[in-house]
């Protein structure tokens, strides 16, 4: 049975604590925003604004590039 790797420098307990506090705060904030009736309206309006048009934009007119001057070659003899 393989042994677990030995961690020579484990993270500081205070770092772990603040990471969990930040993640928990983010979850509570996200839950509060999604459960708030006015915030759900904001989310709905934002999604409708993002996907407002189903028609693609008209393509720009195609312009074919023309050379500015005639290309000339020189023979070295």
Buried (B, 14 or more C-beta within 10 A) or exposed (E): EEEEEEEEEEEEEEEEEEEEEEEEEEEEEEEEEEEEEEEEEEEEEEEEEEEEEEEEEEEEEEEEEEEEEEEEEEEEE
